[in-house]
């Protein structure tokens, strides 16, 4: 399996000119708490899947924030 090369030019520009990794971390945490208000018995399984994705993103953005 070959390694895929991605062009992160637009992402780098976004992180350097529009927001910072720390700000994205704060926004992801706000998203989690806002999302918590919407959970009920019918949506709890969807929440579990979504929170796993948010948790993964938060971890990666924390790594980026530590670089500053």
Secondary structure as GFF3:
##gff-version 3
##sequence-region A 1 68
A	DSSP	alpha_helix	9	13	.	.	.	ID=ss1
A	DSSP	pi_helix	14	18	.	.	.	ID=ss2
A	DSSP	alpha_helix	21	36	.	.	.	ID=ss3
A	DSSP	alpha_helix	44	66	.	.	.	ID=ss4
###
